[in-house]
Amino acid sequence: MKIILKDDIEQLGKCGEVVSVKDGFARNYLIPRNMAIPATDGNLRSIGVVNTQKRLRDNKRLRDAEKLRNALEKVSCTAEVQVGEEDRVFGSVTAAQIAELLEQQGFVVDRRDIQLDEPIKALGVYTVGIKLERDVIAKLKVWVVKKTE
């Protein structure tokens, strides 16, 4: 079945391309998820409209991500951790904990978008990247401090 892609789909094609896929994949997956439309004569004539709509959606998503980046870079998070002798941290600060700290401040960020090479295991100030879009990465200050009892 020939279809016109409405989004960029990895290993299949770019928005606006006409590709051939199996009938079941098109009918049961791509078309119901609004990722493609059948390649009829009328749809082939309106391929420019599909490209314009995608470009507008991408621009809006990029503007929203940049606004969120600017807001996140003005904020810092403080993670209080228990420490033992010589200020050694029990456990670590993970991406999930940073996501919870951001949620308490009103920002909804998926933990998988927080770029930690490895969990934070020492006291101090860290700069953590948060991937918002393909080319938009926010830098967040995370303070890891000793929990006061």
N, CA, C and O atoms as a GROMACS GRO file, in nm:
protein
  596
    1MET      N    1   0.085  -0.118   0.000
    1MET     CA    2   0.000   0.000   0.000
    1MET      C    3   0.089   0.124   0.000
    1MET      O    4   0.187   0.131   0.074
    2LYS      N    5   0.056   0.219  -0.081
    2LYS     CA    6   0.132   0.344  -0.086
    2LYS      C    7   0.065   0.445   0.008
    2LYS      O    8  -0.057   0.462   0.008
    3ILE      N    9   0.151   0.511   0.089
    3ILE     CA   10   0.102   0.610   0.184
    3ILE      C   11   0.189   0.735   0.177
    3ILE      O   12   0.301   0.731   0.126
    4ILE      N   13   0.135   0.846   0.229
    4ILE     CA   14   0.210   0.970   0.241
    4ILE      C   15   0.235   0.991   0.390
    4ILE      O   16   0.141   0.991   0.470
    5LEU      N   17   0.361   1.008   0.428
    5LEU     CA   18   0.396   1.025   0.569
    5LEU      C   19   0.364   1.167   0.615
    5LEU      O   20   0.396   1.264   0.547
    6LYS      N   21   0.301   1.178   0.733
    6LYS     CA   22   0.268   1.308   0.790
    6LYS      C   23   0.371   1.349   0.895
    6LYS      O   24   0.369   1.463   0.941
    7ASP      N   25   0.459   1.259   0.934
    7ASP     CA   26   0.565   1.285   1.031
    7ASP      C   27   0.692   1.218   0.983
    7ASP      O   28   0.687   1.130   0.897
    8ASP      N   29   0.805   1.259   1.038
    8ASP     CA   30   0.930   1.188   1.013
    8ASP      C   31   0.925   1.059   1.094
    8ASP      O   32   0.904   1.063   1.215
    9ILE      N   33   0.944   0.946   1.029
    9ILE     CA   34   0.942   0.817   1.096
    9ILE      C   35   1.075   0.749   1.070
    9ILE      O   36   1.113   0.725   0.955
   10GLU      N   37   1.145   0.718   1.178
   10GLU     CA   38   1.276   0.658   1.167
   10GLU      C   39   1.266   0.526   1.090
   10GLU      O   40   1.173   0.449   1.112
   11GLN      N   41   1.358   0.501   1.002
   11GLN     CA   42   1.370   0.382   0.919
   11GLN      C   43   1.257   0.366   0.817
   11GLN      O   44   1.243   0.261   0.755
   12LEU      N   45   1.175   0.473   0.800
   12LEU     CA   46   1.069   0.466   0.700
   12LEU      C   47   1.077   0.583   0.604
   12LEU      O   48   1.072   0.564   0.482
   13GLY      N   49   1.089   0.705   0.657
   13GLY     CA   50   1.100   0.820   0.568
   13GLY      C   51   1.070   0.950   0.638
   13GLY      O   52   1.042   0.954   0.757
   14LYS      N   53   1.078   1.058   0.559
   14LYS     CA   54   1.054   1.194   0.609
   14LYS      C   55   0.912   1.236   0.577
   14LYS      O   56   0.842   1.173   0.497
   15CYS      N   57   0.870   1.342   0.642
   15CYS     CA   58   0.736   1.397   0.622
   15CYS      C   59   0.716   1.435   0.475
   15CYS      O   60   0.803   1.498   0.415
   16GLY      N   61   0.601   1.397   0.418
   16GLY     CA   62   0.568   1.430   0.281
   16GLY      C   63   0.612   1.328   0.179
   16GLY      O   64   0.573   1.338   0.063
   17GLU      N   65   0.692   1.230   0.218
   17GLU     CA   66   0.737   1.128   0.123
   17GLU      C   67   0.627   1.026   0.099
   17GLU      O   68   0.545   0.998   0.187
   18VAL      N   69   0.626   0.971  -0.020
   18VAL     CA   70   0.536   0.862  -0.054
   18VAL      C   71   0.616   0.732  -0.043
   18VAL      O   72   0.718   0.715  -0.111
   19VAL      N   73   0.570   0.642   0.043
   19VAL     CA   74   0.641   0.516   0.064
   19VAL      C   75   0.543   0.400   0.052
   19VAL      O   76   0.422   0.416   0.068
   20SER      N   77   0.598   0.283   0.024
   20SER     CA   78   0.517   0.161   0.019
   20SER      C   79   0.541   0.081   0.146
   20SER      O   80   0.655   0.056   0.185
   21VAL      N   81   0.431   0.042   0.211
   21VAL     CA   82   0.439  -0.040   0.331
   21VAL      C   83   0.336  -0.151   0.318
   21VAL      O   84   0.251  -0.148   0.230
   22LYS      N   85   0.344  -0.246   0.407
   22LYS     CA   86   0.244  -0.353   0.406
   22LYS      C   87   0.108  -0.297   0.446
   22LYS      O   88   0.099  -0.202   0.524
   23ASP      N   89   0.003  -0.356   0.391
   23ASP     CA   90  -0.132  -0.306   0.414
   23ASP      C   91  -0.167  -0.300   0.562
   23ASP      O   92  -0.222  -0.200   0.608
   24GLY      N   93  -0.136  -0.405   0.636
   24GLY     CA   94  -0.172  -0.410   0.778
   24GLY      C   95  -0.100  -0.304   0.859
   24GLY      O   96  -0.160  -0.245   0.949
   25PHE      N   97   0.027  -0.278   0.829
   25PHE     CA   98   0.104  -0.176   0.900
   25PHE      C   99   0.041  -0.039   0.878
   25PHE      O  100   0.031   0.041   0.971
   26ALA      N  101   0.000  -0.013   0.754
   26ALA     CA  102  -0.063   0.116   0.723
   26ALA      C  103  -0.199   0.129   0.790
   26ALA      O  104  -0.227   0.229   0.856
   27ARG      N  105  -0.286   0.029   0.772
   27ARG     CA  106  -0.422   0.037   0.823
   27ARG      C  107  -0.431   0.030   0.975
   27ARG      O  108  -0.514   0.098   1.036
   28ASN      N  109  -0.345  -0.052   1.038
   28ASN     CA  110  -0.358  -0.076   1.181
   28ASN      C  111  -0.266   0.011   1.268
   28ASN      O  112  -0.292   0.026   1.387
   29TYR      N  113  -0.161   0.069   1.210
   29TYR     CA  114  -0.067   0.145   1.291
   29TYR      C  115  -0.053   0.290   1.245
   29TYR      O  116  -0.082   0.382   1.321
   30LEU      N  117  -0.008   0.310   1.121
   30LEU     CA  118   0.026   0.444   1.076
   30LEU      C  119  -0.095   0.536   1.059
   30LEU      O  120  -0.094   0.648   1.109
   31ILE      N  121  -0.198   0.490   0.992
   31ILE     CA  122  -0.314   0.575   0.966
   31ILE      C  123  -0.393   0.605   1.094
   31ILE      O  124  -0.430   0.720   1.114
   32PRO      N  125  -0.422   0.506   1.182
   32PRO     CA  126  -0.496   0.540   1.305
   32PRO      C  127  -0.419   0.635   1.398
   32PRO      O  128  -0.482   0.710   1.472
   33ARG      N  129  -0.287   0.634   1.394
   33ARG     CA  130  -0.207   0.721   1.480
   33ARG      C  131  -0.179   0.856   1.412
   33ARG      O  132  -0.099   0.935   1.462
   34ASN      N  133  -0.244   0.880   1.299
   34ASN     CA  134  -0.233   1.005   1.224
   34ASN      C  135  -0.088   1.034   1.184
   34ASN      O  136  -0.046   1.149   1.180
   35MET      N  137  -0.013   0.928   1.153
   35MET     CA  138   0.125   0.942   1.109
   35MET      C  139   0.135   0.937   0.957
   35MET      O  140   0.238   0.972   0.900
   36ALA      N  141   0.026   0.893   0.890
   36ALA     CA  142   0.028   0.880   0.746
   36ALA      C  143  -0.115   0.887   0.693
   36ALA      O  144  -0.212   0.869   0.767
   37ILE      N  145  -0.124   0.914   0.562
   37ILE     CA  146  -0.254   0.912   0.495
   37ILE      C  147  -0.237   0.829   0.367
   37ILE      O  148  -0.126   0.820   0.314
   38PRO      N  149  -0.344   0.769   0.318
   38PRO     CA  150  -0.333   0.691   0.194
   38PRO      C  151  -0.290   0.781   0.078
   38PRO      O  152  -0.325   0.899   0.074
   39ALA      N  153  -0.215   0.725  -0.015
   39ALA     CA  154  -0.163   0.803  -0.129
   39ALA      C  155  -0.263   0.802  -0.243
   39ALA      O  156  -0.239   0.741  -0.347
   40THR      N  157  -0.377   0.870  -0.223
   40THR     CA  158  -0.476   0.883  -0.330
   40THR      C  159  -0.438   1.004  -0.415
   40THR      O  160  -0.348   1.080  -0.380
   41ASP      N  161  -0.508   1.020  -0.529
   41ASP     CA  162  -0.477   1.133  -0.617
   41ASP      C  163  -0.496   1.267  -0.546
   41ASP      O  164  -0.412   1.357  -0.558
   42GLY      N  165  -0.605   1.280  -0.472
   42GLY     CA  166  -0.631   1.406  -0.400
   42GLY      C  167  -0.527   1.432  -0.292
   42GLY      O  168  -0.482   1.546  -0.275
   43ASN      N  169  -0.488   1.328  -0.219
   43ASN     CA  170  -0.388   1.345  -0.115
   43ASN      C  171  -0.250   1.377  -0.173
   43ASN      O  172  -0.174   1.453  -0.114
   44LEU      N  173  -0.220   1.320  -0.290
   44LEU     CA  174  -0.093   1.350  -0.354
   44LEU      C  175  -0.086   1.497  -0.397
   44LEU      O  176   0.022   1.558  -0.394
   45ARG      N  177  -0.201   1.555  -0.436
   45ARG     CA  178  -0.203   1.697  -0.473
   45ARG      C  179  -0.186   1.786  -0.351
   45ARG      O  180  -0.136   1.898  -0.362
   46SER      N  181  -0.228   1.737  -0.233
   46SER     CA  182  -0.222   1.820  -0.112
   46SER      C  183  -0.098   1.793  -0.028
   46SER      O  184  -0.096   1.823   0.092
   47ILE      N  185   0.004   1.736  -0.089
   47ILE     CA  186   0.126   1.701  -0.014
   47ILE      C  187   0.194   1.826   0.043
   47ILE      O  188   0.256   1.819   0.149
   48GLY      N  189   0.183   1.938  -0.025
   48GLY     CA  190   0.241   2.063   0.024
   48GLY      C  191   0.177   2.109   0.154
   48GLY      O  192   0.244   2.164   0.240
   49VAL      N  193   0.047   2.086   0.168
   49VAL     CA  194  -0.024   2.123   0.291
   49VAL      C  195   0.027   2.040   0.408
   49VAL      O  196   0.044   2.092   0.518
   50VAL      N  197   0.051   1.913   0.385
   50VAL     CA  198   0.104   1.825   0.491
   50VAL      C  199   0.239   1.875   0.538
   50VAL      O  200   0.265   1.880   0.658
   51ASN      N  201   0.326   1.913   0.444
   51ASN     CA  202   0.458   1.965   0.481
   51ASN      C  203   0.447   2.096   0.559
   51ASN      O  204   0.521   2.116   0.655
   52THR      N  205   0.357   2.182   0.519
   52THR     CA  206   0.337   2.310   0.589
   52THR      C  207   0.288   2.287   0.731
   52THR      O  208   0.337   2.350   0.825
   53GLN      N  209   0.192   2.197   0.747
   53GLN     CA  210   0.140   2.168   0.881
   53GLN      C  211   0.250   2.112   0.971
   53GLN      O  212   0.259   2.149   1.088
   54LYS      N  213   0.333   2.024   0.919
   54LYS     CA  214   0.442   1.968   1.000
   54LYS      C  215   0.541   2.077   1.038
   54LYS      O  216   0.587   2.081   1.152
   55ARG      N  217   0.574   2.164   0.946
   55ARG     CA  218   0.669   2.272   0.974
   55ARG      C  219   0.613   2.364   1.083
   55ARG      O  220   0.687   2.407   1.171
   56LEU      N  221   0.483   2.394   1.077
   56LEU     CA  222   0.420   2.479   1.180
   56LEU      C  223   0.421   2.410   1.316
   56LEU      O  224   0.448   2.473   1.418
   57ARG      N  225   0.390   2.279   1.318
   57ARG     CA  226   0.392   2.204   1.445
   57ARG      C  227   0.532   2.202   1.504
   57ARG      O  228   0.548   2.221   1.625
   58ASP      N  229   0.632   2.179   1.419
   58ASP     CA  230   0.771   2.175   1.466
   58ASP      C  231   0.815   2.310   1.522
   58ASP      O  232   0.881   2.316   1.625
   59ASN      N  233   0.779   2.419   1.454
   59ASN     CA  234   0.816   2.552   1.501
   59ASN      C  235   0.751   2.583   1.636
   59ASN      O  236   0.815   2.641   1.723
   60LYS      N  237   0.625   2.544   1.653
   60LYS     CA  238   0.557   2.569   1.780
   60LYS      C  239   0.622   2.487   1.892
   60LYS      O  240   0.645   2.539   2.002
   61ARG      N  241   0.652   2.360   1.864
   61ARG     CA  242   0.717   2.276   1.964
   61ARG      C  243   0.854   2.331   2.003
   61ARG      O  244   0.893   2.327   2.120
   62LEU      N  245   0.927   2.383   1.905
   62LEU     CA  246   1.059   2.440   1.931
   62LEU      C  247   1.048   2.567   2.015
   62LEU      O  248   1.127   2.586   2.108
   63ARG      N  249   0.951   2.654   1.984
   63ARG     CA  250   0.931   2.776   2.064
   63ARG      C  251   0.894   2.741   2.208
   63ARG      O  252   0.945   2.802   2.302
   64ASP      N  253   0.804   2.642   2.226
   64ASP     CA  254   0.765   2.601   2.361
   64ASP      C  255   0.884   2.544   2.438
   64ASP      O  256   0.899   2.570   2.557
   65ALA      N  257   0.968   2.466   2.370
   65ALA     CA  258   1.085   2.407   2.434
   65ALA      C  259   1.185   2.516   2.475
   65ALA      O  260   1.247   2.507   2.581
   66GLU      N  261   1.200   2.619   2.392
   66GLU     CA  262   1.292   2.727   2.427
   66GLU      C  263   1.241   2.808   2.545
   66GLU      O  264   1.320   2.851   2.629
   67LYS      N  265   1.109   2.829   2.553
   67LYS     CA  266   1.051   2.896   2.670
   67LYS      C  267   1.077   2.815   2.796
   67LYS      O  268   1.115   2.870   2.899
   68LEU      N  269   1.055   2.685   2.787
   68LEU     CA  270   1.077   2.598   2.902
   68LEU      C  271   1.224   2.596   2.941
   68LEU      O  272   1.256   2.595   3.060
   69ARG      N  273   1.313   2.597   2.842
   69ARG     CA  274   1.457   2.600   2.871
   69ARG      C  275   1.494   2.727   2.948
   69ARG      O  276   1.568   2.722   3.045
   70ASN      N  277   1.442   2.841   2.903
   70ASN     CA  278   1.471   2.967   2.971
   70ASN      C  279   1.420   2.965   3.114
   70ASN      O  280   1.487   3.015   3.204
   71ALA      N  281   1.302   2.907   3.136
   71ALA     CA  282   1.247   2.900   3.271
   71ALA      C  283   1.328   2.804   3.358
   71ALA      O  284   1.353   2.833   3.475
   72LEU      N  285   1.370   2.690   3.302
   72LEU     CA  286   1.446   2.591   3.379
   72LEU      C  287   1.584   2.643   3.417
   72LEU      O  288   1.635   2.609   3.524
   73GLU      N  289   1.645   2.722   3.331
   73GLU     CA  290   1.779   2.770   3.360
   73GLU      C  291   1.780   2.877   3.469
   73GLU      O  292   1.886   2.909   3.523
   74LYS      N  293   1.663   2.932   3.502
   74LYS     CA  294   1.654   3.028   3.612
   74LYS      C  295   1.630   2.960   3.746
   74LYS      O  296   1.633   3.025   3.851
   75VAL      N  297   1.607   2.830   3.744
   75VAL     CA  298   1.570   2.754   3.863
   75VAL      C  299   1.687   2.668   3.906
   75VAL      O  300   1.768   2.626   3.823
   76SER      N  301   1.695   2.641   4.036
   76SER     CA  302   1.792   2.542   4.084
   76SER      C  303   1.720   2.449   4.180
   76SER      O  304   1.624   2.489   4.247
   77CYS      N  305   1.765   2.327   4.187
   77CYS     CA  306   1.706   2.226   4.274
   77CYS      C  307   1.802   2.193   4.387
   77CYS      O  308   1.924   2.193   4.368
   78THR      N  309   1.747   2.166   4.503
   78THR     CA  310   1.828   2.126   4.616
   78THR      C  311   1.786   1.987   4.660
   78THR      O  312   1.671   1.965   4.698
   79ALA      N  313   1.880   1.893   4.653
   79ALA     CA  314   1.855   1.756   4.695
   79ALA      C  315   1.924   1.735   4.829
   79ALA      O  316   2.046   1.744   4.840
   80GLU      N  317   1.843   1.707   4.932
   80GLU     CA  318   1.899   1.680   5.064
   80GLU      C  319   1.921   1.530   5.077
   80GLU      O  320   1.830   1.451   5.054
   81VAL      N  321   2.044   1.491   5.113
   81VAL     CA  322   2.078   1.350   5.124
   81VAL      C  323   2.139   1.322   5.260
   81VAL      O  324   2.198   1.410   5.323
   82GLN      N  325   2.124   1.200   5.305
   82GLN     CA  326   2.187   1.160   5.430
   82GLN      C  327   2.334   1.130   5.404
   82GLN      O  328   2.371   1.074   5.301
   83VAL      N  329   2.416   1.170   5.499
   83VAL     CA  330   2.559   1.147   5.484
   83VAL      C  331   2.612   1.076   5.608
   83VAL      O  332   2.554   1.084   5.716
   84GLY      N  333   2.721   1.006   5.589
   84GLY     CA  334   2.785   0.935   5.699
   84GLY      C  335   2.915   1.005   5.737
   84GLY      O  336   2.928   1.126   5.725
   85GLU      N  337   3.008   0.926   5.782
   85GLU     CA  338   3.138   0.979   5.822
   85GLU      C  339   3.207   1.044   5.704
   85GLU      O  340   3.195   0.998   5.590
   86GLU      N  341   3.279   1.151   5.730
   86GLU     CA  342   3.354   1.225   5.629
   86GLU      C  343   3.265   1.269   5.512
   86GLU      O  344   3.311   1.275   5.398
   87ASP      N  345   3.140   1.299   5.540
   87ASP     CA  346   3.043   1.347   5.441
   87ASP      C  347   3.028   1.256   5.320
   87ASP      O  348   3.015   1.303   5.207
   88ARG      N  349   3.030   1.125   5.344
   88ARG     CA  350   3.004   1.028   5.237
   88ARG      C  351   2.854   1.008   5.225
   88ARG      O  352   2.785   0.984   5.324
   89VAL      N  353   2.804   1.018   5.103
   89VAL     CA  354   2.659   1.012   5.078
   89VAL      C  355   2.610   0.868   5.083
   89VAL      O  356   2.671   0.779   5.025
   90PHE      N  357   2.497   0.848   5.154
   90PHE     CA  358   2.429   0.718   5.150
   90PHE      C  359   2.343   0.717   5.024
   90PHE      O  360   2.258   0.805   5.009
   91GLY      N  361   2.362   0.623   4.937
   91GLY     CA  362   2.285   0.616   4.813
   91GLY      C  363   2.336   0.717   4.712
   91GLY      O  364   2.455   0.746   4.707
   92SER      N  365   2.244   0.771   4.632
   92SER     CA  366   2.283   0.867   4.529
   92SER      C  367   2.161   0.948   4.487
   92SER      O  368   2.047   0.916   4.523
   93VAL      N  369   2.186   1.053   4.412
   93VAL     CA  370   2.079   1.135   4.354
   93VAL      C  371   2.064   1.090   4.209
   93VAL      O  372   2.158   1.099   4.130
   94THR      N  373   1.945   1.043   4.174
   94THR     CA  374   1.920   0.989   4.040
   94THR      C  375   1.836   1.085   3.957
   94THR      O  376   1.787   1.186   4.007
   95ALA      N  377   1.821   1.053   3.831
   95ALA     CA  378   1.740   1.134   3.740
   95ALA      C  379   1.594   1.137   3.787
   95ALA      O  380   1.527   1.239   3.772
   96ALA      N  381   1.546   1.027   3.842
   96ALA     CA  382   1.407   1.023   3.891
   96ALA      C  383   1.388   1.121   4.006
   96ALA      O  384   1.285   1.188   4.015
   97GLN      N  385   1.487   1.131   4.096
   97GLN     CA  386   1.476   1.225   4.208
   97GLN      C  387   1.481   1.370   4.159
   97GLN      O  388   1.411   1.456   4.212
   98ILE      N  389   1.563   1.396   4.059
   98ILE     CA  390   1.569   1.531   4.003
   98ILE      C  391   1.436   1.566   3.937
   98ILE      O  392   1.390   1.680   3.948
   99ALA      N  393   1.374   1.470   3.869
   99ALA     CA  394   1.243   1.493   3.808
   99ALA      C  395   1.139   1.524   3.914
   99ALA      O  396   1.053   1.611   3.893
  100GLU      N  397   1.144   1.455   4.029
  100GLU     CA  398   1.051   1.483   4.139
  100GLU      C  399   1.074   1.623   4.195
  100GLU      O  400   0.978   1.695   4.223
  101LEU      N  401   1.199   1.663   4.211
  101LEU     CA  402   1.230   1.797   4.261
  101LEU      C  403   1.177   1.904   4.166
  101LEU      O  404   1.125   2.007   4.210
  102LEU      N  405   1.189   1.881   4.036
  102LEU     CA  406   1.136   1.976   3.938
  102LEU      C  407   0.984   1.979   3.941
  102LEU      O  408   0.924   2.085   3.925
  103GLU      N  409   0.922   1.864   3.963
  103GLU     CA  410   0.777   1.858   3.968
  103GLU      C  411   0.724   1.937   4.087
  103GLU      O  412   0.618   1.999   4.078
  104GLN      N  413   0.797   1.935   4.199
  104GLN     CA  414   0.757   2.012   4.317
  104GLN      C  415   0.762   2.163   4.287
  104GLN      O  416   0.692   2.241   4.352
  105GLN      N  417   0.844   2.203   4.191
  105GLN     CA  418   0.854   2.343   4.153
  105GLN      C  419   0.762   2.378   4.036
  105GLN      O  420   0.761   2.492   3.990
  106GLY      N  421   0.685   2.280   3.988
  106GLY     CA  422   0.587   2.306   3.884
  106GLY      C  423   0.631   2.274   3.742
  106GLY      O  424   0.562   2.309   3.647
  107PHE      N  425   0.744   2.208   3.726
  107PHE     CA  426   0.792   2.170   3.592
  107PHE      C  427   0.774   2.020   3.574
  107PHE      O  428   0.816   1.941   3.659
  108VAL      N  429   0.712   1.981   3.465
  108VAL     CA  430   0.693   1.839   3.436
  108VAL      C  431   0.798   1.797   3.334
  108VAL      O  432   0.794   1.838   3.218
  109VAL      N  433   0.893   1.715   3.379
  109VAL     CA  434   1.002   1.668   3.294
  109VAL      C  435   1.012   1.517   3.312
  109VAL      O  436   1.010   1.466   3.424
  110ASP      N  437   1.024   1.446   3.201
  110ASP     CA  438   1.040   1.301   3.206
  110ASP      C  439   1.181   1.268   3.254
  110ASP      O  440   1.277   1.332   3.212
  111ARG      N  441   1.193   1.171   3.340
  111ARG     CA  442   1.324   1.136   3.396
  111ARG      C  443   1.420   1.088   3.288
  111ARG      O  444   1.541   1.102   3.304
  112ARG      N  445   1.368   1.032   3.179
  112ARG     CA  446   1.456   0.985   3.072
  112ARG      C  447   1.519   1.099   2.994
  112ARG      O  448   1.618   1.079   2.924
  113ASP      N  449   1.462   1.219   3.006
  113ASP     CA  450   1.518   1.335   2.937
  113ASP      C  451   1.630   1.402   3.017
  113ASP      O  452   1.702   1.486   2.964
  114ILE      N  453   1.645   1.364   3.144
  114ILE     CA  454   1.750   1.421   3.227
  114ILE      C  455   1.879   1.346   3.196
  114ILE      O  456   1.885   1.224   3.208
  115GLN      N  457   1.981   1.420   3.157
  115GLN     CA  458   2.105   1.360   3.109
  115GLN      C  459   2.207   1.349   3.222
  115GLN      O  460   2.285   1.442   3.246
  116LEU      N  461   2.206   1.236   3.290
  116LEU     CA  462   2.304   1.206   3.394
  116LEU      C  463   2.387   1.089   3.343
  116LEU      O  464   2.332   0.983   3.310
  117ASP      N  465   2.517   1.106   3.335
  117ASP     CA  466   2.602   0.996   3.293
  117ASP      C  467   2.598   0.885   3.397
  117ASP      O  468   2.592   0.766   3.364
  118GLU      N  469   2.601   0.924   3.523
  118GLU     CA  470   2.590   0.830   3.634
  118GLU      C  471   2.528   0.905   3.750
  118GLU      O  472   2.538   1.028   3.757
  119PRO      N  473   2.464   0.834   3.843
  119PRO     CA  474   2.402   0.901   3.957
  119PRO      C  475   2.504   0.983   4.038
  119PRO      O  476   2.622   0.948   4.045
  120ILE      N  477   2.456   1.092   4.097
  120ILE     CA  478   2.542   1.182   4.175
  120ILE      C  479   2.564   1.120   4.313
  120ILE      O  480   2.468   1.089   4.383
  121LYS      N  481   2.691   1.101   4.352
  121LYS     CA  482   2.722   1.032   4.477
  121LYS      C  483   2.808   1.115   4.572
  121LYS      O  484   2.872   1.059   4.661
  122ALA      N  485   2.810   1.247   4.554
  122ALA     CA  486   2.890   1.332   4.642
  122ALA      C  487   2.820   1.466   4.661
  122ALA      O  488   2.739   1.507   4.578
  123LEU      N  489   2.851   1.533   4.770
  123LEU     CA  490   2.795   1.665   4.797
  123LEU      C  491   2.856   1.765   4.699
  123LEU      O  492   2.969   1.749   4.655
  124GLY      N  493   2.779   1.870   4.666
  124GLY     CA  494   2.832   1.974   4.578
  124GLY      C  495   2.725   2.030   4.487
  124GLY      O  496   2.606   2.003   4.502
  125VAL      N  497   2.771   2.110   4.392
  125VAL     CA  498   2.682   2.172   4.294
  125VAL      C  499   2.712   2.109   4.158
  125VAL      O  500   2.828   2.100   4.116
  126TYR      N  501   2.607   2.066   4.091
  126TYR     CA  502   2.623   1.998   3.962
  126TYR      C  503   2.536   2.066   3.857
  126TYR      O  504   2.428   2.118   3.888
  127THR      N  505   2.584   2.067   3.735
  127THR     CA  506   2.505   2.116   3.622
  127THR      C  507   2.457   1.994   3.544
  127THR      O  508   2.536   1.914   3.495
  128VAL      N  509   2.326   1.982   3.534
  128VAL     CA  510   2.264   1.866   3.471
  128VAL      C  511   2.191   1.912   3.346
  128VAL      O  512   2.118   2.011   3.349
  129GLY      N  513   2.209   1.842   3.236
  129GLY     CA  514   2.140   1.873   3.112
  129GLY      C  515   2.005   1.806   3.105
  129GLY      O  516   1.988   1.692   3.148
  130ILE      N  517   1.907   1.878   3.051
  130ILE     CA  518   1.773   1.824   3.031
  130ILE      C  519   1.739   1.842   2.884
  130ILE      O  520   1.730   1.955   2.836
  131LYS      N  521   1.720   1.732   2.814
  131LYS     CA  522   1.690   1.737   2.671
  131LYS      C  523   1.541   1.762   2.652
  131LYS      O  524   1.459   1.678   2.686
  132LEU      N  525   1.508   1.878   2.596
  132LEU     CA  526   1.369   1.915   2.576
  132LEU      C  527   1.323   1.885   2.434
  132LEU      O  528   1.210   1.840   2.412
  133GLU      N  529   1.409   1.911   2.338
  133GLU     CA  530   1.385   1.880   2.197
  133GLU      C  531   1.518   1.835   2.138
  133GLU      O  532   1.618   1.826   2.208
  134ARG      N  533   1.518   1.806   2.010
  134ARG     CA  534   1.637   1.755   1.946
  134ARG      C  535   1.758   1.847   1.966
  134ARG      O  536   1.867   1.799   1.996
  135ASP      N  537   1.741   1.978   1.950
  135ASP     CA  538   1.851   2.073   1.961
  135ASP      C  539   1.838   2.167   2.081
  135ASP      O  540   1.913   2.264   2.091
  136VAL      N  541   1.744   2.140   2.170
  136VAL     CA  542   1.721   2.229   2.285
  136VAL      C  543   1.753   2.153   2.413
  136VAL      O  544   1.682   2.060   2.451
  137ILE      N  545   1.861   2.195   2.479
  137ILE     CA  546   1.902   2.131   2.604
  137ILE      C  547   1.913   2.240   2.711
  137ILE      O  548   1.984   2.339   2.693
  138ALA      N  549   1.842   2.220   2.822
  138ALA     CA  550   1.847   2.315   2.933
  138ALA      C  551   1.953   2.270   3.032
  138ALA      O  552   1.972   2.150   3.054
  139LYS      N  553   2.022   2.366   3.092
  139LYS     CA  554   2.122   2.338   3.195
  139LYS      C  555   2.061   2.374   3.330
  139LYS      O  556   2.023   2.488   3.353
  140LEU      N  557   2.052   2.275   3.419
  140LEU     CA  558   1.990   2.293   3.550
  140LEU      C  559   2.096   2.278   3.658
  140LEU      O  560   2.179   2.187   3.653
  141LYS      N  561   2.094   2.369   3.756
  141LYS     CA  562   2.185   2.359   3.871
  141LYS      C  563   2.119   2.270   3.976
  141LYS      O  564   2.005   2.294   4.017
  142VAL      N  565   2.191   2.168   4.020
  142VAL     CA  566   2.143   2.078   4.125
  142VAL      C  567   2.240   2.088   4.242
  142VAL      O  568   2.359   2.058   4.228
  143TRP      N  569   2.188   2.129   4.357
  143TRP     CA  570   2.267   2.138   4.478
  143TRP      C  571   2.243   2.012   4.559
  143TRP      O  572   2.129   1.980   4.592
  144VAL      N  573   2.348   1.940   4.590
  144VAL     CA  574   2.339   1.821   4.675
  144VAL      C  575   2.397   1.860   4.810
  144VAL      O  576   2.517   1.885   4.823
  145VAL      N  577   2.307   1.866   4.910
  145VAL     CA  578   2.348   1.913   5.044
  145VAL      C  579   2.317   1.808   5.149
  145VAL      O  580   2.240   1.716   5.127
  146LYS      N  581   2.380   1.827   5.263
  146LYS     CA  582   2.363   1.737   5.377
  146LYS      C  583   2.225   1.762   5.439
  146LYS      O  584   2.184   1.876   5.460
  147LYS      N  585   2.154   1.653   5.467
  147LYS     CA  586   2.023   1.662   5.530
  147LYS      C  587   2.043   1.701   5.676
  147LYS      O  588   2.121   1.638   5.748
  148THR      N  589   1.971   1.805   5.719
  148THR     CA  590   1.980   1.847   5.858
  148THR      C  591   1.871   1.776   5.937
  148THR      O  592   1.757   1.765   5.892
  149GLU      N  593   1.907   1.729   6.053
  149GLU     CA  594   1.809   1.653   6.133
  149GLU      C  595   1.755   1.731   6.248
  149GLU      O  596   1.673   1.680   6.324
   0.00000   0.00000   0.00000
